[in-house]
C-alpha cells in the first residue's frame, strides 16, 4: 500500500465517526503522509459577540487538520499538547483553510504546524501540535501471505 493510500484510508476511517468535525462544517480538502488540509465556511453559529469567528471554532478546525495529519500513517495518534496564536479574525461567510504539515517525527512523538488562512490568504492563526502515538490502527491493513 502506498503512503498516500494509507493516509487517505486512515482519513476515511476517522471521518466516518468524527462527528465534531462534521458538526463544525469542516471538509477534508487534502490528506497525505504527515499532511492534511481541512476547511470550513464561517457560519452564523460560529460567530461570537463581536460577529467574528469564535476562536474555539478556529482552534477546532486547526486541531482537526492536525489529527488527520498525525494519523496519516494508520497508527492511532492523539494530541499531547497544542498551542495556538490568533492573528486575524475570521469573517462571516468566509472560508477558512487549515493546512497542517509535519515538522518532526521521532518514535511515538511528533511535532506538527498548522496555518489557518482566510479567503484572501491572510493568516488567521498559527497552531503547533505535539502528538503521541498510542496502541491501535485506524483501519485493518491486509498482510501479504
Backbone as JSON Lines, residues from 0, in Angstrom:
{"i":0,"aa":"X","n":[0.85,-1.18,0.0],"ca":[0.0,0.0,0.0],"c":[0.9,1.24,0.0]}
{"i":1,"aa":"X","n":[0.56,2.2,-0.84],"ca":[1.36,3.43,-0.9],"c":[1.1,4.3,0.33]}
{"i":2,"aa":"X","n":[2.05,5.14,0.68],"ca":[1.82,6.06,1.81],"c":[0.6,6.97,1.57]}
{"i":3,"aa":"X","n":[0.36,7.38,0.34],"ca":[-0.78,8.24,0.02],"c":[-2.1,7.5,0.24]}
{"i":4,"aa":"X","n":[-2.14,6.23,-0.18],"ca":[-3.34,5.41,0.02],"c":[-3.59,5.18,1.5]}
{"i":5,"aa":"X","n":[-2.53,4.89,2.25],"ca":[-2.65,4.68,3.7],"c":[-3.21,5.94,4.37]}
{"i":6,"aa":"X","n":[-2.7,7.11,3.97],"ca":[-3.19,8.37,4.55],"c":[-4.66,8.58,4.22]}
{"i":7,"aa":"X","n":[-5.04,8.33,2.97],"ca":[-6.44,8.51,2.55],"c":[-7.35,7.55,3.3]}
{"i":8,"aa":"X","n":[-6.95,6.28,3.41],"ca":[-7.78,5.28,4.1],"c":[-7.88,5.58,5.59]}
{"i":9,"aa":"X","n":[-6.8,6.08,6.19],"ca":[-6.85,6.47,7.61],"c":[-7.84,7.61,7.8]}
{"i":10,"aa":"X","n":[-7.79,8.6,6.89],"ca":[-8.7,9.74,6.97],"c":[-10.15,9.28,6.8]}
{"i":11,"aa":"X","n":[-10.4,8.4,5.86],"ca":[-11.77,7.89,5.65],"c":[-12.28,7.17,6.89]}
{"i":12,"aa":"X","n":[-11.43,6.36,7.51],"ca":[-11.84,5.63,8.71],"c":[-12.14,6.59,9.87]}
{"i":13,"aa":"X","n":[-11.31,7.6,10.04],"ca":[-11.54,8.57,11.11],"c":[-12.78,9.41,10.84]}
{"i":14,"aa":"X","n":[-12.92,9.87,9.58],"ca":[-14.03,10.75,9.21],"c":[-15.37,10.07,9.47]}
{"i":15,"aa":"X","n":[-15.43,8.76,9.3],"ca":[-16.69,8.02,9.47],"c":[-17.31,8.25,10.85]}
{"i":16,"aa":"X","n":[-16.49,8.49,11.85],"ca":[-17.02,8.68,13.21],"c":[-16.64,10.03,13.82]}
{"i":17,"aa":"X","n":[-16.13,10.95,13.02],"ca":[-15.71,12.27,13.51],"c":[-16.9,13.24,13.48]}
{"i":18,"aa":"X","n":[-17.78,13.09,14.45],"ca":[-18.96,13.95,14.5],"c":[-18.63,15.4,14.79]}
{"i":19,"aa":"X","n":[-17.56,15.66,15.52],"ca":[-17.19,17.04,15.86],"c":[-16.81,17.82,14.6]}
{"i":20,"aa":"X","n":[-15.94,17.26,13.77],"ca":[-15.52,17.95,12.55],"c":[-16.69,18.12,11.59]}
{"i":21,"aa":"X","n":[-17.54,17.1,11.51],"ca":[-18.72,17.2,10.64],"c":[-19.66,18.3,11.13]}
{"i":22,"aa":"X","n":[-19.91,18.35,12.45],"ca":[-20.81,19.37,13.0],"c":[-20.25,20.77,12.76]}
{"i":23,"aa":"X","n":[-18.92,20.88,12.84],"ca":[-18.27,22.17,12.6],"c":[-18.55,22.66,11.18]}
{"i":24,"aa":"X","n":[-18.78,21.72,10.27],"ca":[-18.95,22.07,8.86],"c":[-17.65,21.93,8.09]}
{"i":25,"aa":"X","n":[-16.68,21.23,8.69],"ca":[-15.37,21.05,8.05],"c":[-15.47,20.05,6.91]}
{"i":26,"aa":"X","n":[-14.52,20.17,6.0],"ca":[-14.36,19.17,4.95],"c":[-12.86,18.92,4.8]}
{"i":27,"aa":"X","n":[-12.54,17.7,4.38],"ca":[-11.14,17.34,4.13],"c":[-10.86,17.69,2.67]}
{"i":28,"aa":"X","n":[-9.94,18.62,2.45],"ca":[-9.59,19.03,1.1],"c":[-8.41,18.23,0.57]}
{"i":29,"aa":"X","n":[-7.47,17.87,1.43],"ca":[-6.29,17.1,1.04],"c":[-5.82,16.3,2.24]}
{"i":30,"aa":"X","n":[-5.23,15.15,1.96],"ca":[-4.56,14.38,3.01],"c":[-3.43,13.6,2.36]}
{"i":31,"aa":"X","n":[-2.32,13.51,3.07],"ca":[-1.16,12.75,2.61],"c":[-0.31,12.41,3.81]}
{"i":32,"aa":"X","n":[0.78,11.71,3.61],"ca":[1.63,11.34,4.75],"c":[2.11,12.59,5.51]}
{"i":33,"aa":"X","n":[1.71,12.7,6.77],"ca":[2.14,13.82,7.6],"c":[1.55,15.16,7.23]}
{"i":34,"aa":"X","n":[0.47,15.15,6.46],"ca":[-0.11,16.41,5.96],"c":[-1.63,16.28,5.84]}
{"i":35,"aa":"X","n":[-2.32,17.37,6.14],"ca":[-3.76,17.43,5.91],"c":[-4.19,18.87,5.73]}
{"i":36,"aa":"X","n":[-5.2,19.07,4.88],"ca":[-5.79,20.38,4.68],"c":[-7.29,20.23,4.87]}
{"i":37,"aa":"X","n":[-7.84,20.97,5.84],"ca":[-9.27,20.99,6.09],"c":[-9.76,22.42,5.97]}
{"i":38,"aa":"X","n":[-11.04,22.58,5.63],"ca":[-11.59,23.93,5.52],"c":[-13.02,23.95,6.04]}
{"i":39,"aa":"X","n":[-13.5,25.15,6.3],"ca":[-14.88,25.36,6.75],"c":[-15.3,26.77,6.38]}
{"i":40,"aa":"X","n":[-16.59,26.94,6.19],"ca":[-17.13,28.27,5.96],"c":[-17.65,28.8,7.29]}
{"i":41,"aa":"X","n":[-17.3,30.04,7.62],"ca":[-17.75,30.66,8.87],"c":[-19.25,30.95,8.75]}
{"i":42,"aa":"X","n":[-20.04,30.22,9.54],"ca":[-21.5,30.36,9.53],"c":[-21.95,31.17,10.74]}
{"i":43,"aa":"X","n":[-23.22,31.51,10.76],"ca":[-23.79,32.3,11.87],"c":[-23.5,31.68,13.22]}
{"i":44,"aa":"X","n":[-23.61,30.34,13.32],"ca":[-23.41,29.7,14.63],"c":[-21.94,29.65,15.05]}
{"i":45,"aa":"X","n":[-21.03,30.09,14.19],"ca":[-19.61,30.18,14.54],"c":[-19.23,31.56,15.11]}
{"i":46,"aa":"X","n":[-20.14,32.52,15.03],"ca":[-19.82,33.91,15.4],"c":[-19.94,34.15,16.9]}
{"i":47,"aa":"X","n":[-19.0,34.96,17.41],"ca":[-19.06,35.36,18.82],"c":[-19.78,36.71,18.94]}
{"i":48,"aa":"X","n":[-19.71,37.32,20.11],"ca":[-20.38,38.58,20.36],"c":[-19.85,39.76,19.56]}
{"i":49,"aa":"X","n":[-18.69,39.61,18.96],"ca":[-18.12,40.65,18.1],"c":[-18.44,40.42,16.63]}
{"i":50,"aa":"X","n":[-19.22,39.37,16.36],"ca":[-19.62,38.99,14.99],"c":[-18.41,38.58,14.14]}
{"i":51,"aa":"X","n":[-17.44,37.95,14.8],"ca":[-16.31,37.33,14.11],"c":[-16.27,35.87,14.55]}
{"i":52,"aa":"X","n":[-15.53,35.05,13.84],"ca":[-15.48,33.62,14.17],"c":[-14.88,33.42,15.56]}
{"i":53,"aa":"X","n":[-15.61,32.68,16.39],"ca":[-15.16,32.36,17.74],"c":[-13.84,31.59,17.66]}
{"i":54,"aa":"X","n":[-12.87,31.95,18.5],"ca":[-11.58,31.29,18.49],"c":[-11.64,29.8,18.73]}
{"i":55,"aa":"X","n":[-12.63,29.36,19.48],"ca":[-12.77,27.92,19.74],"c":[-13.04,27.13,18.47]}
{"i":56,"aa":"X","n":[-13.79,27.74,17.54],"ca":[-14.06,27.05,16.28],"c":[-12.83,27.06,15.38]}
{"i":57,"aa":"X","n":[-12.07,28.13,15.41],"ca":[-10.81,28.18,14.64],"c":[-9.85,27.13,15.19]}
{"i":58,"aa":"X","n":[-9.77,27.04,16.51],"ca":[-8.93,26.02,17.13],"c":[-9.4,24.62,16.73]}
{"i":59,"aa":"X","n":[-10.7,24.38,16.74],"ca":[-11.23,23.07,16.38],"c":[-10.86,22.7,14.96]}
{"i":60,"aa":"X","n":[-10.97,23.66,14.02],"ca":[-10.57,23.4,12.64],"c":[-9.09,23.04,12.58]}
{"i":61,"aa":"X","n":[-8.24,23.82,13.25],"ca":[-6.8,23.56,13.25],"c":[-6.49,22.21,13.89]}
{"i":62,"aa":"X","n":[-7.15,21.9,15.0],"ca":[-6.94,20.64,15.71],"c":[-7.38,19.46,14.85]}
{"i":63,"aa":"X","n":[-8.44,19.61,14.1],"ca":[-8.89,18.53,13.21],"c":[-7.88,18.29,12.09]}
{"i":64,"aa":"X","n":[-7.34,19.36,11.51],"ca":[-6.31,19.19,10.48],"c":[-5.1,18.47,11.08]}
{"i":65,"aa":"X","n":[-4.71,18.85,12.27],"ca":[-3.62,18.21,13.0],"c":[-3.91,16.72,13.19]}
{"i":66,"aa":"X","n":[-5.13,16.4,13.59],"ca":[-5.5,15.0,13.84],"c":[-5.37,14.15,12.58]}
{"i":67,"aa":"X","n":[-5.87,14.66,11.46],"ca":[-5.8,13.9,10.23],"c":[-4.36,13.76,9.73]}
{"i":68,"aa":"X","n":[-3.54,14.77,9.95],"ca":[-2.14,14.7,9.53],"c":[-1.37,13.68,10.37]}
{"i":69,"aa":"X","n":[-1.52,13.73,11.69],"ca":[-0.71,12.84,12.52],"c":[-1.23,11.41,12.55]}
{"i":70,"aa":"X","n":[-2.45,11.18,12.09],"ca":[-2.98,9.82,11.98],"c":[-2.8,9.23,10.59]}
{"i":71,"aa":"X","n":[-2.09,9.92,9.71],"ca":[-1.99,9.52,8.31],"c":[-1.13,8.27,8.09]}
{"i":72,"aa":"X","n":[-0.47,7.79,9.12],"ca":[0.36,6.59,8.99],"c":[-0.38,5.33,9.45]}
{"i":73,"aa":"X","n":[-1.68,5.45,9.73],"ca":[-2.51,4.35,10.22],"c":[-2.04,3.82,11.56]}
{"i":74,"aa":"X","n":[-1.58,4.73,12.4],"ca":[-1.27,4.43,13.79],"c":[-2.09,5.41,14.62]}
{"i":75,"aa":"X","n":[-2.87,4.9,15.57],"ca":[-3.71,5.79,16.37],"c":[-2.82,6.77,17.11]}
{"i":76,"aa":"X","n":[-3.06,8.05,16.86],"ca":[-2.22,9.11,17.41],"c":[-3.13,10.2,17.97]}
{"i":77,"aa":"X","n":[-2.79,10.67,19.15],"ca":[-3.61,11.66,19.84],"c":[-2.78,12.91,20.13]}
{"i":78,"aa":"X","n":[-3.48,13.98,20.46],"ca":[-2.81,15.22,20.82],"c":[-2.22,15.1,22.22]}
{"i":79,"aa":"X","n":[-1.0,15.56,22.35],"ca":[-0.35,15.62,23.65],"c":[-0.4,17.06,24.17]}
{"i":80,"aa":"X","n":[-0.25,18.01,23.25],"ca":[-0.3,19.43,23.6],"c":[-0.52,20.23,22.32]}
{"i":81,"aa":"X","n":[-1.27,21.31,22.43],"ca":[-1.47,22.24,21.31],"c":[-1.36,23.66,21.83]}
{"i":82,"aa":"X","n":[-0.8,24.54,21.0],"ca":[-0.74,25.96,21.32],"c":[-1.14,26.73,20.07]}
{"i":83,"aa":"X","n":[-2.02,27.71,20.24],"ca":[-2.5,28.48,19.09],"c":[-2.32,29.96,19.34]}
{"i":84,"aa":"X","n":[-2.0,30.68,18.29],"ca":[-1.93,32.14,18.32],"c":[-2.9,32.66,17.27]}
{"i":85,"aa":"X","n":[-3.82,33.52,17.69],"ca":[-4.8,34.13,16.78],"c":[-4.23,35.46,16.28]}
{"i":86,"aa":"X","n":[-4.23,35.63,14.96],"ca":[-3.61,36.81,14.37],"c":[-4.58,37.73,13.64]}
{"i":87,"aa":"X","n":[-5.67,37.18,13.14],"ca":[-6.64,37.96,12.38],"c":[-8.0,37.3,12.53]}
{"i":88,"aa":"X","n":[-9.09,38.07,12.57],"ca":[-10.4,37.45,12.76],"c":[-10.93,36.79,11.49]}
{"i":89,"aa":"X","n":[-11.66,35.7,11.7],"ca":[-12.4,35.07,10.61],"c":[-13.73,35.79,10.46]}
{"i":90,"aa":"X","n":[-14.1,36.09,9.24],"ca":[-15.29,36.9,8.98],"c":[-16.5,36.03,8.58]}
{"i":91,"aa":"X","n":[-17.72,36.49,8.84],"ca":[-18.91,35.74,8.46],"c":[-18.9,35.41,6.96]}
{"i":92,"aa":"X","n":[-19.21,34.17,6.64],"ca":[-19.27,33.73,5.25],"c":[-17.93,33.39,4.62]}
{"i":93,"aa":"X","n":[-16.85,33.62,5.33],"ca":[-15.51,33.38,4.79],"c":[-15.12,31.91,4.94]}
{"i":94,"aa":"X","n":[-14.44,31.37,3.92],"ca":[-13.9,30.01,4.02],"c":[-12.52,30.08,4.65]}
{"i":95,"aa":"X","n":[-12.35,29.36,5.77],"ca":[-11.07,29.25,6.45],"c":[-10.42,27.93,6.05]}
{"i":96,"aa":"X","n":[-9.13,27.96,5.83],"ca":[-8.38,26.77,5.42],"c":[-7.27,26.51,6.44]}
{"i":97,"aa":"X","n":[-7.25,25.3,6.99],"ca":[-6.22,24.88,7.95],"c":[-5.3,23.89,7.26]}
{"i":98,"aa":"X","n":[-4.05,24.27,7.1],"ca":[-3.05,23.42,6.46],"c":[-2.08,22.94,7.52]}
{"i":99,"aa":"X","n":[-2.0,21.63,7.7],"ca":[-1.12,21.05,8.71],"c":[0.02,20.3,8.03]}
{"i":100,"aa":"X","n":[1.23,20.57,8.49],"ca":[2.44,19.93,7.98],"c":[3.23,19.34,9.14]}
{"i":101,"aa":"X","n":[3.7,18.13,8.96],"ca":[4.56,17.5,9.95],"c":[5.92,18.2,9.95]}
{"i":102,"aa":"X","n":[6.37,18.61,11.14],"ca":[7.69,19.24,11.27],"c":[8.75,18.25,11.72]}
{"i":103,"aa":"X","n":[8.36,17.31,12.58],"ca":[9.31,16.31,13.09],"c":[8.54,15.11,13.58]}
{"i":104,"aa":"X","n":[9.14,13.94,13.42],"ca":[8.55,12.7,13.91],"c":[9.69,11.82,14.39]}
{"i":105,"aa":"X","n":[9.64,11.47,15.68],"ca":[10.68,10.63,16.28],"c":[10.01,9.64,17.22]}
{"i":106,"aa":"X","n":[10.1,8.35,16.88],"ca":[9.45,7.35,17.7],"c":[7.96,7.58,17.76]}
{"i":107,"aa":"X","n":[7.42,7.69,18.96],"ca":[5.97,7.89,19.13],"c":[5.57,9.36,19.24]}
{"i":108,"aa":"X","n":[6.53,10.28,19.13],"ca":[6.26,11.7,19.31],"c":[6.39,12.46,17.99]}
{"i":109,"aa":"X","n":[5.46,13.37,17.74],"ca":[5.51,14.18,16.54],"c":[5.25,15.64,16.83]}
{"i":110,"aa":"X","n":[5.72,16.49,15.93],"ca":[5.5,17.94,16.01],"c":[4.88,18.36,14.69]}
{"i":111,"aa":"X","n":[3.76,19.07,14.76],"ca":[3.01,19.47,13.58],"c":[2.68,20.95,13.66]}
{"i":112,"aa":"X","n":[2.79,21.64,12.53],"ca":[2.46,23.06,12.46],"c":[1.26,23.26,11.55]}
{"i":113,"aa":"X","n":[0.3,24.04,12.05],"ca":[-0.93,24.32,11.32],"c":[-1.01,25.82,11.06]}
{"i":114,"aa":"X","n":[-1.3,26.18,9.82],"ca":[-1.57,27.56,9.46],"c":[-3.01,27.65,9.0]}
{"i":115,"aa":"X","n":[-3.78,28.52,9.65],"ca":[-5.16,28.77,9.24],"c":[-5.18,30.08,8.48]}
{"i":116,"aa":"X","n":[-5.68,30.04,7.25],"ca":[-5.73,31.24,6.42],"c":[-7.17,31.58,6.07]}
{"i":117,"aa":"X","n":[-7.38,32.86,5.76],"ca":[-8.68,33.34,5.32],"c":[-8.77,33.3,3.8]}
{"i":118,"aa":"X","n":[-9.92,33.69,3.28],"ca":[-10.17,33.63,1.85],"c":[-9.19,34.48,1.04]}
{"i":119,"aa":"X","n":[-8.69,35.56,1.64],"ca":[-7.76,36.44,0.94],"c":[-6.3,36.05,1.15]}
{"i":120,"aa":"X","n":[-6.07,34.93,1.85],"ca":[-4.71,34.45,2.08],"c":[-4.07,34.94,3.36]}
{"i":121,"aa":"X","n":[-4.72,35.86,4.09],"ca":[-4.11,36.35,5.33],"c":[-4.09,35.23,6.37]}
{"i":122,"aa":"X","n":[-3.13,35.3,7.26],"ca":[-3.01,34.29,8.31],"c":[-3.98,34.64,9.43]}
{"i":123,"aa":"X","n":[-4.87,33.7,9.7],"ca":[-5.86,33.84,10.78],"c":[-5.25,33.36,12.1]}
{"i":124,"aa":"X","n":[-4.56,32.21,12.05],"ca":[-3.99,31.63,13.27],"c":[-2.85,30.69,12.92]}
{"i":125,"aa":"X","n":[-1.95,30.51,13.88],"ca":[-0.87,29.54,13.8],"c":[-0.99,28.62,15.01]}
{"i":126,"aa":"X","n":[-0.92,27.32,14.77],"ca":[-1.01,26.35,15.86],"c":[0.14,25.36,15.74]}
{"i":127,"aa":"X","n":[0.72,25.01,16.86],"ca":[1.7,23.92,16.91],"c":[1.09,22.81,17.75]}
{"i":128,"aa":"X","n":[1.09,21.61,17.19],"ca":[0.55,20.46,17.89],"c":[1.63,19.42,18.14]}
{"i":129,"aa":"X","n":[1.63,18.87,19.34],"ca":[2.52,17.77,19.7],"c":[1.68,16.52,19.8]}
{"i":130,"aa":"X","n":[2.11,15.46,19.13],"ca":[1.32,14.23,19.08],"c":[2.02,13.1,19.8]}
{"i":131,"aa":"X","n":[1.22,12.1,20.14],"ca":[1.75,10.89,20.77],"c":[1.01,9.69,20.18]}
{"i":132,"aa":"X","n":[1.75,8.75,19.61],"ca":[1.16,7.54,19.06],"c":[0.9,6.56,20.19]}
{"i":133,"aa":"X","n":[-0.31,5.98,20.17],"ca":[-0.7,5.0,21.19],"c":[-1.0,3.68,20.47]}
{"i":134,"aa":"X","n":[-1.55,2.73,21.16],"ca":[-1.85,1.44,20.55],"c":[-3.02,1.54,19.59]}
{"i":135,"aa":"X","n":[-2.98,0.74,18.53],"ca":[-4.11,0.6,17.64],"c":[-3.85,1.19,16.26]}
{"i":136,"aa":"X","n":[-4.77,0.86,15.36],"ca":[-4.73,1.35,13.99],"c":[-6.1,1.93,13.65]}
{"i":137,"aa":"X","n":[-6.14,2.75,12.63],"ca":[-7.39,3.35,12.19],"c":[-8.21,2.41,11.31]}
{"i":138,"aa":"X","n":[-7.52,1.53,10.59],"ca":[-8.19,0.52,9.77],"c":[-7.27,-0.69,9.67]}
{"i":139,"aa":"X","n":[-7.84,-1.85,9.46],"ca":[-7.06,-3.08,9.36],"c":[-6.47,-3.18,7.96]}
{"i":140,"aa":"X","n":[-5.17,-3.33,7.9],"ca":[-4.49,-3.49,6.62],"c":[-4.32,-4.98,6.32]}
{"i":141,"aa":"X","n":[-4.48,-5.32,5.06],"ca":[-4.26,-6.69,4.63],"c":[-2.77,-6.96,4.62]}
{"i":142,"aa":"X","n":[-2.39,-8.14,5.06],"ca":[-0.98,-8.52,5.03],"c":[-0.76,-9.55,3.94]}
{"i":143,"aa":"X","n":[0.4,-9.5,3.34],"ca":[0.74,-10.48,2.3],"c":[1.03,-11.82,2.97]}
{"i":144,"aa":"X","n":[0.47,-12.86,2.38],"ca":[0.67,-14.22,2.96],"c":[1.89,-14.87,2.37]}
